[in-house]
Amino acid sequence: MDEHVIEALGKTRVRVKDGKVVEVGEPKIDYCPIFDKYRGVKKLTPKTVKDNIEFRINDFGMCTNDRTVRMKDFLSFGVSEILNTLIVEDEN
């Protein structure tokens, strides 16, 4: 069994189990200007968050063994910090 509990778009608690979204909380933030600009979403809801996480699972394998890291996307900011954290934790 593979399970991930993450805070996603809109500071929303999301639970992904075996590559499927099984639980989505209420967003604490209801608007994201970047998400609006590139996806046309004016209000964040549990459904828009779920749809986005499912897109990420299907597109690049987020929360699965088949995930890939692509750096050319405009929303790849933060990846270097995540990778650095993994390297630092692995060294201990």
Number of C-alpha atoms within 10 A of each C-alpha: 5 11 15 15 14 14 14 17 23 20 15 21 18 23 19 21 16 13 20 18 19 12 13 21 17 16 21 13 13 14 16 14 12 11 16 13 10 8 10 10 15 13 15 20 21 18 12 15 22 22 13 15 21 17 13 14 19 15 11 14 16 18 21 18 10 11 14 11 11 10 11 7 8 6 11 11 10 8 13 11 10 11 11 11 11 11 11 10 9 8 6 5
